[in-house]
Amino acid sequence: MISAEVKDILIAWQALSGNPYTEKVGHASDYKKEAFLTEYTPDYQIVRRWHLFGCWLSDLSFGDYQYDGNAEKVEVDATVTYDKAYIDVSGLN
């Protein structure tokens, strides 16, 4: 689930990398982050975990709201680009 607060955080993070209106590019030290990506099996067992360095949102878009039953949904597409990644084997059996 992406709440309004999370949506605002994603927009603010992407804005750190540059302003499309002024074409001013941000400082990499401000927008590049460290992250982990965890892969799971269908029954939620961890397969592997990746340690990502230099992550930033290179694309972020929000679809139209769709009414489905009793809830409104919006699709969020985010592309996370990274400089390098390593398989993190610590803590995995």
C-alpha positions in Angstrom: 0.0 0.0 0.0 1.2 3.5 -0.9 -0.3 6.1 1.4 -0.4 9.8 0.7 2.5 10.3 3.0 4.6 7.6 1.1 3.6 9.2 -2.2 4.9 12.6 -1.0 8.2 11.0 0.2 8.7 9.4 -3.2 8.0 12.7 -5.0 10.4 14.5 -2.7 13.1 11.9 -3.2 12.8 12.1 -7.0 12.9 15.9 -6.9 16.3 15.8 -5.2 17.8 14.4 -8.4 16.8 17.3 -10.5 14.1 19.8 -11.5 12.6 19.2 -14.9 11.4 22.8 -15.2 14.7 24.5 -14.5 16.8 21.6 -15.7 18.9 22.0 -12.6 20.5 18.7 -11.6 20.7 17.8 -7.9 23.8 16.6 -6.0 24.3 12.8 -6.0 25.1 12.9 -2.3 21.6 14.2 -1.7 19.5 11.8 -3.8 21.5 8.5 -4.0 20.7 6.1 -1.2 21.6 2.6 0.0 18.8 0.0 -0.1 18.1 -3.7 0.2 16.0 -5.8 -2.2 14.7 -9.1 -0.8 13.4 -11.9 -3.1 10.8 -14.3 -1.7 9.3 -17.6 -2.7 5.5 -17.7 -3.1 5.2 -18.9 0.6 7.3 -16.0 1.8 10.6 -17.7 2.4 13.6 -15.5 1.6 15.5 -16.6 -1.5 18.2 -13.9 -1.5 18.8 -10.4 -0.5 20.6 -7.8 -2.5 22.5 -4.8 -1.1 22.1 -1.9 -3.5 24.3 1.2 -3.6 23.7 4.6 -5.2 19.9 4.1 -5.6 17.7 6.8 -7.0 14.3 7.1 -8.6 14.9 7.6 -12.3 11.2 7.5 -13.1 8.1 7.9 -11.0 4.5 8.0 -12.3 1.0 7.6 -10.9 -1.8 6.2 -12.9 -5.5 7.3 -12.8 -7.7 6.4 -9.8 -9.8 3.3 -10.5 -12.9 2.4 -8.6 -13.0 -1.3 -7.8 -15.7 -2.4 -5.3 -15.4 -0.3 -2.2 -11.9 1.1 -2.6 -10.2 3.5 -4.9 -6.8 2.4 -6.2 -4.0 4.2 -8.0 -1.2 2.4 -9.7 2.3 3.6 -8.9 5.3 2.9 -11.2 8.7 3.6 -9.8 12.0 2.8 -11.4 14.9 2.5 -9.0 18.3 2.8 -10.7 21.5 1.8 -8.8 25.2 2.0 -9.3 26.1 -1.4 -8.0 24.6 -4.4 -6.2 25.9 -7.3 -4.2 24.2 -10.4 -2.9 24.0 -10.2 0.9 24.4 -13.7 2.3 24.6 -12.6 6.0 21.7 -14.1 8.0 20.5 -16.4 5.2 20.4 -20.2 5.9 
